Amino acid sequence: MEKKNVLIVYAHQSSGSFNAAAKDVAVEVLKASGCTVDVSDLYAINFKATATVEDITVGVKDPDCFCYAEETKLAWERNELSSDITKEQCKLKKADLVIFQFPMYWFSVPAIMKGWIDRVLTLGFAFSPEKCYGEGFFKDKMAMLSFTTGSHQSMFSANAINGDMNITLWPLQNGILHYCGFKVLAPEIFWAPAHVSRSECSTMLNHWRIRLGSLMSEKPLVFPPLDYFEKETGFQLKPEIIEKFATKEYGLAVGVHQGKKVPLNNQMRWINCFCEPTRHPGPEDAARSEKTMTAKKPQATSYDRAAPPDAPELSGQEAATVPHTHTRESPKEPRTQCTPPPTPTPNPKVPCMGVAVVCGPGVGTAPKTTKR
Ligand SMILES: Cc1cc2nc3c(=O)[nH]c(=O)nc-3n(C[C@H](O)[C@H](O)[C@H](O)COP(=O)(O)OP(=O)(O)OC[C@H]3O[C@@H](n4cnc5c(N)ncnc54)[C@H](O)[C@@H]3O)c2cc1C
C-alpha cells in the first residue's frame, strides 16, 4: 500500500469496546504498511462538542449577533481559533485519509463526533460556498465512515423497520464528507457486534483487517458531479442532464433521485450511476442485495461491497467524476497555523455560555439472537 498519512477520528468511551478493537486493528495494519497514523480519541481528550463563542480566543466581531460560521472564518484567518480546534485542523491538513470510527447513535454519529465536525470543519478551512462538493478544499483527500450498529443488517434495508441504510448514510457521506470535497470510500459497517457471538465479532474484525490492506487504492463512491447543476437556477440539475438520464429507471443518487427509484447501494459501494443502462445497478444487484438483507444471520460485511482496486475503468466524463489517483495538487493554502495559538483570554464583552448535557436511552437495538 502507498504510504500515506491517516487520521482516525475515534469516538468511544471504552478501550474494551468493539469500536476500540476496530480502531486498534486500523492503527496496527496501517502502521505496519508504512502509513503515519494519528488518532484523535475524542472522549479521552474530552473534546468539546458544542460550537460556542469560546472557540474564538480573541474578541468576536459581533457579540450581539454572534454568527458561528462567519466568526470562526475570521478567527481561522487570524489564527485565533481555540487550540483544540487548531490541533485537529493541523492533523486534518496533513491527512490523506480520515477514518471516522464510532458507534451509531440515533442514526448518526455520537454528539462528541458531531462536535468535532461542527468545530473543526470551519468555513474557510473546510468549505466555502464557492469551494464545495467536487471542488471542495479536501478534494485530494479521502474519508470514510467505520461504525458499529445496535441493529442487525436486516433491520436497515429498504423493506425493513429502520429503512434503507443508504438513505441514513446520505447526510453524513454527501452532506458532510463529499461537501468538503473528500473522496468518500465505502463505509465499513460492523452490524450489531453486541448481539452476535465473539467469533462473529472476530470475523468482522478480520474482514476489516483485510480491507485495510488495500484501502488506499479503493475507488470512492460516486456522486453527481458539480457541473450537472446550474447555479443560476439554485443548483438544480441542468435540463440537458435531466434529458440525458430521462429514460433511466434509477435516479442519479440517493438524494438526487429525481423522483425515480433510489439507485441500489449507492452509498455502500462503488457503483457508476452515470453509466449506460447495461452498467446500471440491475436485477443482479437487487438479487444480491435481497440475498444479503434477508440472510438469517448477517454474514456479509461492507468489505464485500468495497470496490476492488481493479474495478473497471470509466471513460470520458464518467472518468472525470471518479478519480483514480490521489495525487496532491496544492489547493489554496488553508491558513491554519500549526503552531499553538496564544492562550485564550476571556473576552469581557462576551457572556459565558453554559453547556447542557442531555442524556437519553439508546435506540434501534435488536434482541440478542445469538448467545455469546
Ligand atoms: C445514545 C445511543 C444511541 C444509539 N442509537 C442507535 C441507532 O440509531 N441505531 C443503532 O443501530 N444502534 C444505536 N445504538 C446502539 C449502538 O450503536 C451500539 O450499542 C454500538 O454500536 C455497539 O458498539 P460498541 O463498540 O459499543 O460495542 P461493545 O458493546 O463494546 O462490543 C460488542 C461486542 O464486541 C465484542 N468485542 C469487543 N472487543 C472485541 C475484540 N477485540 N475481538 C472480538 N470481539 C470483541 C465483545 O464480545 C462485545 O460483547 C445507540 C446507542 C446509544 C447509547
The ligand as an SDF file (V2000), in Angstrom:
LIG
                    3D

 53 58  0  0  0  0  0  0  0  0999 V2000
  -27.2840    7.0850   22.6200 C   0  0  0  0  0  0  0  0  0  0  0  0
  -27.3110    5.8450   21.7770 C   0  0  0  0  0  0  0  0  0  0  0  0
  -27.9380    5.8940   20.5530 C   0  0  0  0  0  0  0  0  0  0  0  0
  -27.9420    4.7600   19.7400 C   0  0  0  0  0  0  0  0  0  0  0  0
  -28.5490    4.8230   18.5110 N   0  0  0  0  0  0  0  0  0  0  0  0
  -28.5400    3.7570   17.6860 C   0  0  0  0  0  0  0  0  0  0  0  0
  -29.1560    3.8090   16.3960 C   0  0  0  0  0  0  0  0  0  0  0  0
  -29.6990    4.8240   15.9770 O   0  0  0  0  0  0  0  0  0  0  0  0
  -29.1090    2.7120   15.6200 N   0  0  0  0  0  0  0  0  0  0  0  0
  -28.4990    1.5670   16.0260 C   0  0  0  0  0  0  0  0  0  0  0  0
  -28.4650    0.5960   15.2690 O   0  0  0  0  0  0  0  0  0  0  0  0
  -27.9050    1.4760   17.2460 N   0  0  0  0  0  0  0  0  0  0  0  0
  -27.9100    2.5350   18.0750 C   0  0  0  0  0  0  0  0  0  0  0  0
  -27.2970    2.4610   19.3060 N   0  0  0  0  0  0  0  0  0  0  0  0
  -26.5720    1.2330   19.6740 C   0  0  0  0  0  0  0  0  0  0  0  0
  -25.0740    1.3910   19.4240 C   0  0  0  0  0  0  0  0  0  0  0  0
  -24.8250    1.7140   18.0780 O   0  0  0  0  0  0  0  0  0  0  0  0
  -24.3410    0.0920   19.7760 C   0  0  0  0  0  0  0  0  0  0  0  0
  -24.5110   -0.0960   21.1560 O   0  0  0  0  0  0  0  0  0  0  0  0
  -22.8740    0.1670   19.4320 C   0  0  0  0  0  0  0  0  0  0  0  0
  -22.7290    0.3300   18.0480 O   0  0  0  0  0  0  0  0  0  0  0  0
  -22.1370   -1.0880   19.8460 C   0  0  0  0  0  0  0  0  0  0  0  0
  -20.7560   -0.8780   19.6320 O   0  0  0  0  0  0  0  0  0  0  0  0
  -19.7140   -0.9710   20.8450 P   0  0  0  0  0  0  0  0  0  0  0  0
  -18.3410   -0.7250   20.3340 O   0  0  0  0  0  0  0  0  0  0  0  0
  -20.1790   -0.1150   21.9750 O   0  0  0  0  0  0  0  0  0  0  0  0
  -19.8750   -2.4980   21.1760 O   0  0  0  0  0  0  0  0  0  0  0  0
  -19.4860   -3.2450   22.5450 P   0  0  0  0  0  0  0  0  0  0  0  0
  -20.7100   -3.4270   23.3340 O   0  0  0  0  0  0  0  0  0  0  0  0
  -18.3080   -2.5880   23.1760 O   0  0  0  0  0  0  0  0  0  0  0  0
  -18.9390   -4.6030   21.9690 O   0  0  0  0  0  0  0  0  0  0  0  0
  -19.8020   -5.5770   21.4660 C   0  0  0  0  0  0  0  0  0  0  0  0
  -19.0860   -6.9110   21.5000 C   0  0  0  0  0  0  0  0  0  0  0  0
  -17.8830   -6.8400   20.7630 O   0  0  0  0  0  0  0  0  0  0  0  0
  -17.0550   -7.9070   21.1900 C   0  0  0  0  0  0  0  0  0  0  0  0
  -15.6620   -7.4790   21.1940 N   0  0  0  0  0  0  0  0  0  0  0  0
  -15.1190   -6.4110   21.8150 C   0  0  0  0  0  0  0  0  0  0  0  0
  -13.7750   -6.4020   21.5810 N   0  0  0  0  0  0  0  0  0  0  0  0
  -13.5200   -7.4510   20.7670 C   0  0  0  0  0  0  0  0  0  0  0  0
  -12.3390   -7.9660   20.1640 C   0  0  0  0  0  0  0  0  0  0  0  0
  -11.1460   -7.3780   20.3380 N   0  0  0  0  0  0  0  0  0  0  0  0
  -12.4390   -9.0710   19.4030 N   0  0  0  0  0  0  0  0  0  0  0  0
  -13.6340   -9.6800   19.2050 C   0  0  0  0  0  0  0  0  0  0  0  0
  -14.7680   -9.2460   19.7520 N   0  0  0  0  0  0  0  0  0  0  0  0
  -14.7220   -8.1380   20.5200 C   0  0  0  0  0  0  0  0  0  0  0  0
  -17.4970   -8.3100   22.5830 C   0  0  0  0  0  0  0  0  0  0  0  0
  -17.9690   -9.6330   22.5010 O   0  0  0  0  0  0  0  0  0  0  0  0
  -18.6530   -7.3700   22.8850 C   0  0  0  0  0  0  0  0  0  0  0  0
  -19.7070   -8.0280   23.5230 O   0  0  0  0  0  0  0  0  0  0  0  0
  -27.2960    3.5680   20.1600 C   0  0  0  0  0  0  0  0  0  0  0  0
  -26.6860    3.5240   21.4180 C   0  0  0  0  0  0  0  0  0  0  0  0
  -26.6810    4.6500   22.2080 C   0  0  0  0  0  0  0  0  0  0  0  0
  -26.0020    4.5800   23.5560 C   0  0  0  0  0  0  0  0  0  0  0  0
  1  2  1  0
  2  3  1  0
  2 52  2  0
  3  4  2  0
  4  5  1  0
  4 50  1  0
  5  6  2  0
  6  7  1  0
  6 13  1  0
  7  8  2  0
  7  9  1  0
  9 10  1  0
 10 11  2  0
 10 12  1  0
 12 13  2  0
 13 14  1  0
 14 15  1  0
 14 50  1  0
 15 16  1  0
 16 17  1  0
 16 18  1  0
 18 19  1  0
 18 20  1  0
 20 21  1  0
 20 22  1  0
 22 23  1  0
 23 24  1  0
 24 25  2  0
 24 26  1  0
 24 27  1  0
 27 28  1  0
 28 29  2  0
 28 30  1  0
 28 31  1  0
 31 32  1  0
 32 33  1  0
 33 34  1  0
 33 48  1  0
 34 35  1  0
 35 36  1  0
 35 46  1  0
 36 37  1  0
 36 45  1  0
 37 38  2  0
 38 39  1  0
 39 40  1  0
 39 45  2  0
 40 41  1  0
 40 42  2  0
 42 43  1  0
 43 44  2  0
 44 45  1  0
 46 47  1  0
 46 48  1  0
 48 49  1  0
 50 51  2  0
 51 52  1  0
 52 53  1  0
M  END
$$$$
